[in-house]
Amino acid sequence: MRDRQLRARDMLRGDLEGDELERYVEEKVVTTTFEKLLNWGRANSCFPLTFGLACCAIEAPIALVGSPRYDLARFGAEALRASPRQADLIILSGRVSIKMAPVVRRLYDQMLEPKWAISMGACSSSGGMFANYAVVQGADKFMPIDLHIPGCPPRPEAVLYGFNKLQHKIMGNPDQGWRQRYDASGSEEWARGGPRSEPSPEAAAAYEEARGLIRA
């Protein structure tokens, strides 16, 4: 500690020269781009929308916002906003009915860019146990979803893990999916043309186009 103070004093006096000056600058100066700095600030200052749909909406504030053990304030996301025009993150917590889907989409459209959406729980991600005509079988059918968190309800650790994944995505460094990690590209059902073993020409062309985007 004392050595750092002496070097800082020498720096202010102008006594550091040559290799000592270069080493001091390398230790004290951080260079980055404005875009990376901006995304870092966005990732650590999310404003979630105070919005809930069903039972997961009860789990989320108890487990994450009001709990001392699992606290979103550590990640700068404790400032909930009651207006979509002041929020940049919407968490779909619960099943989405057919009648509620247009309302959710309107709230999402009223949020300012950049904005993100998390599908929390099995019901909002895939319909869950409600496989009927009244519930949307997955929120990604009517609005873009950045992250799906499975579970009924998801554990607080899973929600925090998912939020950290979203932070990585906001900062421009998204974690790879399991197909990228294990080089399993081509195992998608749509790429194989559905249940058939041979893909259709349209599916094969779409697959090659998607692979080209991934390589780029």
CYANA upper distance limits for C-alpha pairs under 8 A (distance plus 0.5 A):
  1 MET  CA      5 GLN  CA      6.95
  2 ARG  CA      6 LEU  CA      6.77
  3 ASP  CA      7 ARG  CA      6.71
  4 ARG  CA      8 ALA  CA      6.60
  5 GLN  CA      9 ARG  CA      6.68
  6 LEU  CA     10 ASP  CA      6.71
  7 ARG  CA     11 MET  CA      6.56
  7 ARG  CA     16 LEU  CA      8.40
  8 ALA  CA     12 LEU  CA      6.81
  9 ARG  CA     13 ARG  CA      6.74
 10 ASP  CA     14 GLY  CA      6.52
 10 ASP  CA     15 ASP  CA      5.52
 10 ASP  CA     16 LEU  CA      6.42
 11 MET  CA     15 ASP  CA      6.55
 11 MET  CA     16 LEU  CA      6.05
 11 MET  CA     21 LEU  CA      8.26
 16 LEU  CA     20 GLU  CA      6.50
 16 LEU  CA     21 LEU  CA      5.59
 17 GLU  CA     21 LEU  CA      5.43
 17 GLU  CA     22 GLU  CA      8.34
 18 GLY  CA     22 GLU  CA      7.00
 19 ASP  CA     23 ARG  CA      6.56
 20 GLU  CA     24 TYR  CA      6.62
 21 LEU  CA     25 VAL  CA      6.73
 22 GLU  CA     26 GLU  CA      6.69
 23 ARG  CA     27 GLU  CA      6.78
 24 TYR  CA     28 LYS  CA      6.70
 25 VAL  CA     29 VAL  CA      6.05
 26 GLU  CA     30 VAL  CA      8.23
 32 THR  CA     36 LYS  CA      7.28
 32 THR  CA     37 LEU  CA      7.54
 33 THR  CA     37 LEU  CA      6.86
 34 PHE  CA     38 LEU  CA      6.52
 35 GLU  CA     39 ASN  CA      6.61
 36 LYS  CA     40 TRP  CA      6.56
 36 LYS  CA    171 MET  CA      7.14
 36 LYS  CA    172 GLY  CA      8.25
 37 LEU  CA     41 GLY  CA      6.83
 38 LEU  CA     42 ARG  CA      6.77
 39 ASN  CA     43 ALA  CA      6.54
 39 ASN  CA    170 ILE  CA      6.59
 39 ASN  CA    171 MET  CA      5.29
 39 ASN  CA    172 GLY  CA      7.87
 40 TRP  CA     44 ASN  CA      6.88
 40 TRP  CA    170 ILE  CA      8.15
 40 TRP  CA    171 MET  CA      6.01
 41 GLY  CA     45 SER  CA      6.65
 42 ARG  CA     46 CYS  CA      6.79
 42 ARG  CA    170 ILE  CA      7.69
 42 ARG  CA    171 MET  CA      8.34
 43 ALA  CA    166 LEU  CA      8.40
 43 ALA  CA    167 GLN  CA      5.40
 43 ALA  CA    168 HIS  CA      8.15
 43 ALA  CA    170 ILE  CA      6.18
 43 ALA  CA    171 MET  CA      6.83
 44 ASN  CA     75 PHE  CA      6.11
 44 ASN  CA     76 GLY  CA      5.61
 44 ASN  CA     77 ALA  CA      7.55
 44 ASN  CA    167 GLN  CA      7.84
 45 SER  CA     75 PHE  CA      7.87
 45 SER  CA     76 GLY  CA      5.29
 45 SER  CA     77 ALA  CA      6.20
 46 CYS  CA     76 GLY  CA      7.01
 46 CYS  CA     77 ALA  CA      5.37
 46 CYS  CA     79 ALA  CA      8.24
 46 CYS  CA     87 ALA  CA      8.25
 46 CYS  CA     88 ASP  CA      6.92
 46 CYS  CA     89 LEU  CA      7.04
 47 PHE  CA     77 ALA  CA      6.30
 47 PHE  CA     78 GLU  CA      7.82
 47 PHE  CA     79 ALA  CA      6.10
 47 PHE  CA     80 LEU  CA      6.14
 47 PHE  CA     81 ARG  CA      6.82
 47 PHE  CA     86 GLN  CA      7.90
 47 PHE  CA     87 ALA  CA      5.38
 47 PHE  CA     88 ASP  CA      6.03
 47 PHE  CA     89 LEU  CA      6.49
 48 PRO  CA     77 ALA  CA      7.27
 48 PRO  CA     78 GLU  CA      8.22
 48 PRO  CA     79 ALA  CA      7.51
 48 PRO  CA     80 LEU  CA      5.58
 48 PRO  CA     81 ARG  CA      6.68
 48 PRO  CA     87 ALA  CA      6.12
 48 PRO  CA     88 ASP  CA      6.79
 48 PRO  CA     89 LEU  CA      5.03
 48 PRO  CA     90 ILE  CA      6.22
 48 PRO  CA     91 ILE  CA      7.77
 49 LEU  CA     80 LEU  CA      6.28
 49 LEU  CA     81 ARG  CA      5.55
 49 LEU  CA     82 ALA  CA      6.46
 49 LEU  CA     83 SER  CA      7.45
 49 LEU  CA     84 PRO  CA      6.84
 49 LEU  CA     87 ALA  CA      5.92
 49 LEU  CA     88 ASP  CA      7.88
 49 LEU  CA     89 LEU  CA      6.57
 49 LEU  CA     90 ILE  CA      5.75
 49 LEU  CA     91 ILE  CA      7.74
 50 THR  CA     80 LEU  CA      6.39
 50 THR  CA     81 ARG  CA      6.29
 50 THR  CA     82 ALA  CA      5.72
 50 THR  CA     83 SER  CA      8.40
 51 PHE  CA     57 ALA  CA      8.09
 51 PHE  CA     82 ALA  CA      8.29
 51 PHE  CA     90 ILE  CA      7.77
 51 PHE  CA     91 ILE  CA      7.63
 51 PHE  CA     92 LEU  CA      8.04
 52 GLY  CA     56 CYS  CA      8.09
 52 GLY  CA     57 ALA  CA      5.13
 52 GLY  CA     58 ILE  CA      8.40
 52 GLY  CA     91 ILE  CA      8.09
 52 GLY  CA     92 LEU  CA      7.04
 52 GLY  CA     93 SER  CA      6.03
 52 GLY  CA     94 GLY  CA      7.55
 53 LEU  CA     57 ALA  CA      6.60
 53 LEU  CA     92 LEU  CA      7.38
 53 LEU  CA     93 SER  CA      6.18
 53 LEU  CA     94 GLY  CA      5.43
 53 LEU  CA     95 ARG  CA      6.93
 53 LEU  CA     96 VAL  CA      7.40
 54 ALA  CA     58 ILE  CA      7.95
 54 ALA  CA     93 SER  CA      6.99
 54 ALA  CA     94 GLY  CA      4.90
 54 ALA  CA     95 ARG  CA      6.72
 55 CYS  CA     59 GLU  CA      7.28
 55 CYS  CA     93 SER  CA      7.95
 55 CYS  CA     94 GLY  CA      6.46
 56 CYS  CA     60 ALA  CA      6.62
 56 CYS  CA     93 SER  CA      5.33
 56 CYS  CA     94 GLY  CA      5.61
 56 CYS  CA    120 MET  CA      7.91
 56 CYS  CA    121 GLY  CA      7.43
 56 CYS  CA    152 CYS  CA      8.42
 56 CYS  CA    153 PRO  CA      6.61
 57 ALA  CA     61 PRO  CA      7.61
 57 ALA  CA     93 SER  CA      5.52
 57 ALA  CA     94 GLY  CA      7.00
 58 ILE  CA     62 ILE  CA      7.18
 59 GLU  CA     63 ALA  CA      6.35
 59 GLU  CA    153 PRO  CA      7.87
 60 ALA  CA     64 LEU  CA      6.22
 60 ALA  CA     65 VAL  CA      7.74
 60 ALA  CA     93 SER  CA      8.14
 60 ALA  CA    156 PRO  CA      8.42
 61 PRO  CA     65 VAL  CA      5.22
 61 PRO  CA     66 GLY  CA      6.41
 61 PRO  CA     67 SER  CA      8.49
 62 ILE  CA     66 GLY  CA      5.70
 62 ILE  CA     67 SER  CA      6.55
 63 ALA  CA     67 SER  CA      6.03
 63 ALA  CA     70 TYR  CA      6.85
 63 ALA  CA     71 ASP  CA      8.44
 63 ALA  CA    156 PRO  CA      6.32
 64 LEU  CA     70 TYR  CA      5.60
 64 LEU  CA     71 ASP  CA      5.57
 64 LEU  CA     72 LEU  CA      6.40
 64 LEU  CA    156 PRO  CA      7.10
 65 VAL  CA     70 TYR  CA      7.97
 65 VAL  CA     71 ASP  CA      6.07
 65 VAL  CA     72 LEU  CA      6.47
 65 VAL  CA     73 ALA  CA      8.08
 65 VAL  CA     78 GLU  CA      6.96
 66 GLY  CA     71 ASP  CA      7.60
 67 SER  CA     71 ASP  CA      6.41
 70 TYR  CA    156 PRO  CA      7.20
 70 TYR  CA    157 GLU  CA      8.17
 70 TYR  CA    160 LEU  CA      8.22
 71 ASP  CA     78 GLU  CA      8.38
 72 LEU  CA     76 GLY  CA      7.02
 72 LEU  CA     77 ALA  CA      5.87
 72 LEU  CA     78 GLU  CA      5.95
 72 LEU  CA    160 LEU  CA      8.22
 73 ALA  CA     77 ALA  CA      5.99
 73 ALA  CA     78 GLU  CA      5.21
 80 LEU  CA     87 ALA  CA      8.21
 81 ARG  CA     86 GLN  CA      6.68
 81 ARG  CA     87 ALA  CA      6.22
 82 ALA  CA     86 GLN  CA      8.23
 82 ALA  CA     87 ALA  CA      8.35
 83 SER  CA     87 ALA  CA      7.10
 84 PRO  CA     88 ASP  CA      8.06
 84 PRO  CA    107 LEU  CA      6.63
 84 PRO  CA    108 TYR  CA      7.84
 84 PRO  CA    110 GLN  CA      6.39
 84 PRO  CA    111 MET  CA      5.40
 84 PRO  CA    112 LEU  CA      8.37
 85 ARG  CA    110 GLN  CA      6.50
 85 ARG  CA    111 MET  CA      5.41
 85 ARG  CA    112 LEU  CA      6.57
 86 GLN  CA    111 MET  CA      7.66
 86 GLN  CA    112 LEU  CA      8.13
 87 ALA  CA    111 MET  CA      6.76
 87 ALA  CA    112 LEU  CA      7.98
 87 ALA  CA    115 LYS  CA      8.46
 88 ASP  CA    111 MET  CA      6.72
 88 ASP  CA    112 LEU  CA      7.09
 88 ASP  CA    113 GLU  CA      7.74
 88 ASP  CA    114 PRO  CA      7.18
 88 ASP  CA    115 LYS  CA      4.96
 88 ASP  CA    116 TRP  CA      6.72
 89 LEU  CA    115 LYS  CA      6.26
 89 LEU  CA    116 TRP  CA      5.39
 89 LEU  CA    117 ALA  CA      6.14
 89 LEU  CA    118 ILE  CA      8.13
 90 ILE  CA    108 TYR  CA      7.88
 90 ILE  CA    116 TRP  CA      7.04
 90 ILE  CA    117 ALA  CA      5.40
 90 ILE  CA    118 ILE  CA      6.86
 91 ILE  CA    117 ALA  CA      6.38
 91 ILE  CA    118 ILE  CA      5.26
 91 ILE  CA    119 SER  CA      6.52
 91 ILE  CA    120 MET  CA      6.98
 92 LEU  CA    117 ALA  CA      7.97
 92 LEU  CA    118 ILE  CA      6.64
 92 LEU  CA    119 SER  CA      5.44
 92 LEU  CA    120 MET  CA      6.20
 92 LEU  CA    124 SER  CA      6.93
 93 SER  CA    119 SER  CA      7.16
 93 SER  CA    120 MET  CA      5.46
 93 SER  CA    121 GLY  CA      6.96
 93 SER  CA    124 SER  CA      7.16
 94 GLY  CA    120 MET  CA      7.53
 94 GLY  CA    121 GLY  CA      7.03
 94 GLY  CA    122 ALA  CA      8.48
 94 GLY  CA    123 CYS  CA      6.17
 94 GLY  CA    124 SER  CA      5.90
 95 ARG  CA    123 CYS  CA      5.10
 95 ARG  CA    124 SER  CA      5.26
 95 ARG  CA    127 GLY  CA      6.93
 95 ARG  CA    128 GLY  CA      8.30
 95 ARG  CA    135 VAL  CA      7.32
 95 ARG  CA    136 VAL  CA      8.10
 96 VAL  CA    100 MET  CA      6.61
 96 VAL  CA    101 ALA  CA      6.68
 96 VAL  CA    123 CYS  CA      7.99
 96 VAL  CA    124 SER  CA      6.47
 96 VAL  CA    127 GLY  CA      8.27
 96 VAL  CA    135 VAL  CA      6.28
 96 VAL  CA    136 VAL  CA      6.17
 96 VAL  CA    139 ALA  CA      7.54
 97 SER  CA    101 ALA  CA      6.69
 97 SER  CA    134 ALA  CA      6.14
 97 SER  CA    135 VAL  CA      4.68
 97 SER  CA    136 VAL  CA      6.14
 98 ILE  CA    102 PRO  CA      8.38
 98 ILE  CA    134 ALA  CA      6.10
 98 ILE  CA    135 VAL  CA      6.05
 98 ILE  CA    136 VAL  CA      6.31
 99 LYS  CA    103 VAL  CA      8.28
100 MET  CA    104 VAL  CA      6.79
101 ALA  CA    105 ARG  CA      6.64
101 ALA  CA    136 VAL  CA      8.20
101 ALA  CA    142 PHE  CA      7.78
102 PRO  CA    106 ARG  CA      6.62
103 VAL  CA    107 LEU  CA      6.83
104 VAL  CA    108 TYR  CA      6.73
105 ARG  CA    109 ASP  CA      6.63
105 ARG  CA    142 PHE  CA      7.70
105 ARG  CA    143 MET  CA      6.94
106 ARG  CA    110 GLN  CA      6.71
107 LEU  CA    111 MET  CA      7.12
111 MET  CA    115 LYS  CA      7.26
116 TRP  CA    145 ILE  CA      7.86
116 TRP  CA    146 ASP  CA      6.74
117 ALA  CA    144 PRO  CA      7.70
117 ALA  CA    145 ILE  CA      5.65
117 ALA  CA    146 ASP  CA      5.96
117 ALA  CA    147 LEU  CA      7.37
118 ILE  CA    145 ILE  CA      6.52
118 ILE  CA    146 ASP  CA      6.44
118 ILE  CA    147 LEU  CA      5.41
118 ILE  CA    148 HIS  CA      6.53
118 ILE  CA    149 ILE  CA      8.00
119 SER  CA    124 SER  CA      6.27
119 SER  CA    125 SER  CA      6.10
119 SER  CA    139 ALA  CA      7.63
119 SER  CA    145 ILE  CA      7.14
119 SER  CA    146 ASP  CA      8.46
119 SER  CA    147 LEU  CA      6.65
119 SER  CA    148 HIS  CA      5.29
119 SER  CA    149 ILE  CA      6.62
120 MET  CA    124 SER  CA      6.92
120 MET  CA    125 SER  CA      7.44
120 MET  CA    148 HIS  CA      6.73
120 MET  CA    149 ILE  CA      5.45
120 MET  CA    150 PRO  CA      7.23
120 MET  CA    151 GLY  CA      8.46
120 MET  CA    154 PRO  CA      7.80
120 MET  CA    159 VAL  CA      8.16
121 GLY  CA    125 SER  CA      6.79
121 GLY  CA    148 HIS  CA      8.15
121 GLY  CA    149 ILE  CA      6.15
121 GLY  CA    150 PRO  CA      5.39
121 GLY  CA    151 GLY  CA      5.48
121 GLY  CA    152 CYS  CA      6.12
121 GLY  CA    153 PRO  CA      6.20
121 GLY  CA    154 PRO  CA      6.32
122 ALA  CA    126 SER  CA      6.25
122 ALA  CA    127 GLY  CA      6.92
122 ALA  CA    128 GLY  CA      5.32
122 ALA  CA    149 ILE  CA      7.99
122 ALA  CA    150 PRO  CA      5.65
122 ALA  CA    151 GLY  CA      5.92
122 ALA  CA    152 CYS  CA      6.38
122 ALA  CA    153 PRO  CA      8.09
123 CYS  CA    127 GLY  CA      4.62
123 CYS  CA    128 GLY  CA      4.52
123 CYS  CA    129 MET  CA      7.54
123 CYS  CA    130 PHE  CA      7.79
123 CYS  CA    137 GLN  CA      8.30
123 CYS  CA    138 GLY  CA      7.88
123 CYS  CA    152 CYS  CA      8.25
124 SER  CA    128 GLY  CA      7.85
124 SER  CA    136 VAL  CA      8.35
124 SER  CA    137 GLN  CA      8.04
124 SER  CA    138 GLY  CA      6.06
124 SER  CA    139 ALA  CA      6.07
125 SER  CA    137 GLN  CA      7.90
125 SER  CA    138 GLY  CA      5.10
125 SER  CA    139 ALA  CA      6.35
125 SER  CA    140 ASP  CA      7.96
125 SER  CA    148 HIS  CA      6.72
125 SER  CA    149 ILE  CA      8.08
125 SER  CA    150 PRO  CA      7.81
126 SER  CA    136 VAL  CA      8.39
126 SER  CA    137 GLN  CA      5.36
126 SER  CA    138 GLY  CA      4.52
126 SER  CA    139 ALA  CA      7.81
127 GLY  CA    131 ALA  CA      6.72
127 GLY  CA    135 VAL  CA      7.02
127 GLY  CA    136 VAL  CA      6.61
127 GLY  CA    137 GLN  CA      4.70
127 GLY  CA    138 GLY  CA      5.98
128 GLY  CA    137 GLN  CA      8.28
130 PHE  CA    135 VAL  CA      6.99
131 ALA  CA    135 VAL  CA      7.63
131 ALA  CA    137 GLN  CA      7.67
136 VAL  CA    141 LYS  CA      8.27
137 GLN  CA    141 LYS  CA      8.15
139 ALA  CA    143 MET  CA      6.94
139 ALA  CA    144 PRO  CA      8.45
139 ALA  CA    145 ILE  CA      7.82
140 ASP  CA    144 PRO  CA      5.98
140 ASP  CA    145 ILE  CA      6.10
146 ASP  CA    166 LEU  CA      7.94
147 LEU  CA    162 GLY  CA      7.61
147 LEU  CA    166 LEU  CA      7.34
148 HIS  CA    162 GLY  CA      8.25
149 ILE  CA    154 PRO  CA      7.44
149 ILE  CA    158 ALA  CA      7.52
149 ILE  CA    159 VAL  CA      7.16
149 ILE  CA    162 GLY  CA      6.89
150 PRO  CA    154 PRO  CA      6.58
151 GLY  CA    155 ARG  CA      7.71
154 PRO  CA    158 ALA  CA      6.54
154 PRO  CA    159 VAL  CA      7.09
155 ARG  CA    159 VAL  CA      7.04
156 PRO  CA    160 LEU  CA      6.69
157 GLU  CA    161 TYR  CA      6.50
158 ALA  CA    162 GLY  CA      6.53
159 VAL  CA    163 PHE  CA      6.61
160 LEU  CA    164 ASN  CA      6.70
161 TYR  CA    165 LYS  CA      6.83
162 GLY  CA    166 LEU  CA      6.79
163 PHE  CA    167 GLN  CA      6.76
164 ASN  CA    168 HIS  CA      6.89
165 LYS  CA    169 LYS  CA      6.87
165 LYS  CA    174 PRO  CA      7.58
165 LYS  CA    175 ASP  CA      7.42
166 LEU  CA    170 ILE  CA      6.67
166 LEU  CA    174 PRO  CA      8.24
167 GLN  CA    171 MET  CA      6.71
168 HIS  CA    172 GLY  CA      6.97
168 HIS  CA    173 ASN  CA      5.70
168 HIS  CA    174 PRO  CA      5.60
168 HIS  CA    175 ASP  CA      7.48
169 LYS  CA    173 ASN  CA      5.89
169 LYS  CA    174 PRO  CA      4.63
169 LYS  CA    175 ASP  CA      7.80
170 ILE  CA    174 PRO  CA      8.17
176 GLN  CA    180 GLN  CA      6.33
176 GLN  CA    181 ARG  CA      6.72
177 GLY  CA    181 ARG  CA      6.76
178 TRP  CA    182 TYR  CA      6.43
178 TRP  CA    183 ASP  CA      8.45
178 TRP  CA    184 ALA  CA      8.16
179 ARG  CA    183 ASP  CA      5.94
179 ARG  CA    184 ALA  CA      5.02
179 ARG  CA    185 SER  CA      6.11
180 GLN  CA    184 ALA  CA      7.09
180 GLN  CA    185 SER  CA      7.46
186 GLY  CA    191 ALA  CA      6.63
186 GLY  CA    192 ARG  CA      7.69
186 GLY  CA    207 TYR  CA      8.38
187 SER  CA    191 ALA  CA      7.59
187 SER  CA    192 ARG  CA      7.66
188 GLU  CA    192 ARG  CA      6.95
189 GLU  CA    193 GLY  CA      6.88
189 GLU  CA    194 GLY  CA      5.60
189 GLU  CA    195 PRO  CA      7.53
190 TRP  CA    194 GLY  CA      5.95
190 TRP  CA    203 ALA  CA      7.07
191 ALA  CA    199 PRO  CA      7.01
191 ALA  CA    203 ALA  CA      6.02
191 ALA  CA    204 ALA  CA      6.73
191 ALA  CA    206 ALA  CA      8.08
191 ALA  CA    207 TYR  CA      6.02
192 ARG  CA    196 ARG  CA      7.35
192 ARG  CA    197 SER  CA      6.84
192 ARG  CA    198 GLU  CA      6.54
192 ARG  CA    199 PRO  CA      4.87
192 ARG  CA    200 SER  CA      8.00
192 ARG  CA    203 ALA  CA      7.53
192 ARG  CA    204 ALA  CA      7.98
193 GLY  CA    197 SER  CA      7.91
193 GLY  CA    198 GLU  CA      7.05
193 GLY  CA    199 PRO  CA      4.54
193 GLY  CA    200 SER  CA      5.80
193 GLY  CA    203 ALA  CA      6.20
193 GLY  CA    204 ALA  CA      8.21
194 GLY  CA    199 PRO  CA      7.98
199 PRO  CA    203 ALA  CA      6.46
199 PRO  CA    204 ALA  CA      6.35
200 SER  CA    204 ALA  CA      6.58
201 PRO  CA    205 ALA  CA      6.61
202 GLU  CA    206 ALA  CA      6.69
203 ALA  CA    207 TYR  CA      6.51
204 ALA  CA    208 GLU  CA      6.73
205 ALA  CA    209 GLU  CA      6.72
206 ALA  CA    210 ALA  CA      6.70
207 TYR  CA    211 ARG  CA      6.66
208 GLU  CA    212 GLY  CA      6.65
209 GLU  CA    213 LEU  CA      6.97
210 ALA  CA    214 ILE  CA      6.88
211 ARG  CA    215 ARG  CA      6.72
212 GLY  CA    216 ALA  CA      6.65
